[in-house]
Amino acid sequence: MNRDRSQDFARDRRIVKTDEFSSVFRLRPVQRSAHFVLYTRINNLPHARLGVVAAKRLAPRAVTRNAIKRVTRELFRQTPLPGLDCIVRLAKPVNTKKAPASTAALKAAMRRELQQLFQTQKLPEAAP
């Protein structure tokens, strides 16, 4: 089965090692939204890589954290990005234990925020 590499999320497209996360976190946040912070660093690879950080204290339920990761990965795969290491970090609480764990409205709001973050990272046409 021959799959289009831009639509998968293979291990080489993930940031998995602690030192890789640390090297991107050392830089200043590139973009912020209501709930997320995006950190980026040029990686000198032909493709972008993604790391997602969703802390339990900001999203107490695993269902919510997993939804955040799924939506982030889906948008990352769909957005053509230059050779960057991108880390998306949840920075503000998205719900409480009293609210529903994952609703369509919550997912739609996350999708809008993340889409705006990734859109800002496209290379300009006349980049050197």
Backbone torsions as a table, in degrees:
resi	resn	phi	psi	omega
1	MET	NA	118.8	-177.3
2	ASN	-99.7	107.3	-176.6
3	ARG	-100.3	151.3	174.7
4	ASP	-71.5	120.5	-175.4
5	ARG	-61.6	-26.1	-177.9
6	SER	-71.8	-17.8	-176.9
7	GLN	-100.8	-1.0	178.9
8	ASP	-100.7	175.3	178.0
9	PHE	-132.4	60.0	-178.4
10	ALA	-65.6	165.8	-177.3
11	ARG	-58.6	-32.9	-179.4
12	ASP	-72.0	-7.6	176.6
13	ARG	-102.2	7.7	-179.7
14	ARG	-112.9	148.7	169.1
15	ILE	-97.4	115.9	-174.6
16	VAL	-121.3	-27.0	-175.3
17	LYS	-86.0	145.5	-178.9
18	THR	-58.0	-42.3	-178.5
19	ASP	-68.7	-28.4	175.6
20	GLU	-68.6	-43.6	176.2
21	PHE	-60.5	-46.7	-177.3
22	SER	-60.8	-40.5	-178.0
23	SER	-66.6	-30.8	177.1
24	VAL	-79.8	-40.0	-179.7
25	PHE	-64.8	-25.8	179.6
26	ARG	-62.5	-25.5	-179.8
27	LEU	-81.8	162.5	178.0
28	ARG	-71.5	152.6	175.0
29	PRO	-60.5	138.9	-179.2
30	VAL	-85.1	-42.7	-173.5
31	GLN	-145.9	146.7	176.3
32	ARG	-126.4	150.2	171.1
33	SER	-129.3	-170.4	-176.9
34	ALA	-59.8	-37.4	-176.7
35	HIS	-121.3	-12.7	-172.3
36	PHE	-124.0	156.4	172.8
37	VAL	-126.4	135.0	178.6
38	LEU	-111.1	125.7	175.0
39	TYR	-110.5	138.4	177.0
40	THR	-136.6	156.6	176.2
41	ARG	-153.3	138.3	177.5
42	ILE	-65.4	134.2	-175.3
43	ASN	-112.5	-1.6	179.6
44	ASN	56.7	29.3	174.5
45	LEU	-112.3	161.8	179.4
46	PRO	-75.6	-1.0	-178.1
47	HIS	-142.1	162.9	177.3
48	ALA	-85.0	156.8	174.8
49	ARG	-126.5	153.7	-174.7
50	LEU	-129.5	141.4	169.3
51	GLY	-131.1	142.9	-179.3
52	VAL	-126.3	132.5	178.0
53	VAL	-123.9	115.6	178.3
54	ALA	-128.7	99.6	-175.2
55	ALA	-72.0	144.9	-179.8
56	LYS	-63.0	-32.5	-178.8
57	ARG	-70.9	-21.3	179.3
58	LEU	-96.9	-22.6	176.1
59	ALA	-138.9	87.3	-170.0
60	PRO	-61.3	-25.5	-176.9
61	ARG	-98.9	136.5	179.1
62	ALA	-59.6	-35.4	179.6
63	VAL	-58.2	-42.3	-179.9
64	THR	-68.9	-45.2	179.3
65	ARG	-61.1	-42.0	179.0
66	ASN	-66.7	-36.7	177.4
67	ALA	-64.0	-41.2	177.9
68	ILE	-59.9	-46.5	-179.2
69	LYS	-64.3	-42.2	179.8
70	ARG	-62.9	-47.5	-179.5
71	VAL	-63.4	-42.1	-180.0
72	THR	-62.5	-46.8	179.7
73	ARG	-63.4	-40.9	180.0
74	GLU	-61.1	-47.5	179.9
75	LEU	-67.6	-35.8	177.4
76	PHE	-61.0	-44.4	-180.0
77	ARG	-65.0	-34.3	-175.3
78	GLN	-84.0	-16.1	-177.0
79	THR	-99.3	119.4	176.8
80	PRO	-71.7	119.2	-177.7
81	LEU	-122.6	151.3	174.8
82	PRO	-71.9	-177.5	-179.6
83	GLY	-69.5	85.0	-179.0
84	LEU	-127.8	150.5	164.2
85	ASP	-95.8	121.6	-178.6
86	CYS	-116.1	132.2	172.4
87	ILE	-121.9	124.7	175.5
88	VAL	-103.6	123.5	-178.6
89	ARG	-120.9	130.4	173.3
90	LEU	-70.7	124.4	-173.6
91	ALA	-112.4	-19.0	-179.9
92	LYS	-135.0	151.8	-179.0
93	PRO	-58.6	139.9	179.4
94	VAL	-102.6	-25.0	173.7
95	ASN	-163.9	177.3	179.6
96	THR	-116.6	174.0	178.7
97	LYS	-69.3	-18.4	-179.4
98	LYS	-82.0	-29.2	-178.9
99	ALA	-80.5	163.0	176.0
100	PRO	-58.9	144.4	-174.8
101	ALA	-63.6	-42.0	-176.7
102	SER	-153.5	119.0	179.8
103	THR	-119.5	163.8	178.0
104	ALA	-62.0	-37.5	180.0
105	ALA	-65.7	-40.9	179.0
106	LEU	-64.3	-45.7	179.5
107	LYS	-63.3	-40.5	179.9
108	ALA	-65.0	-40.6	178.8
109	ALA	-65.7	-42.4	177.7
110	MET	-62.5	-43.7	-179.2
111	ARG	-59.4	-44.2	179.3
112	ARG	-61.7	-47.2	-179.5
113	GLU	-61.7	-47.3	-177.6
114	LEU	-67.2	-37.2	178.5
115	GLN	-61.7	-42.7	178.1
116	GLN	-62.8	-40.6	179.2
117	LEU	-62.3	-47.4	-178.4
118	PHE	-68.5	-34.1	179.5
119	GLN	-61.8	-30.7	-178.4
120	THR	-72.2	-13.2	-174.2
121	GLN	-98.1	3.2	177.5
122	LYS	-68.4	143.4	179.2
123	LEU	-71.9	140.0	173.3
124	PRO	-65.4	153.8	-175.2
125	GLU	-60.4	-38.2	-174.5
126	ALA	-102.2	37.3	-179.2
127	ALA	-71.9	140.2	-179.4
128	PRO	-71.2	NA	NA
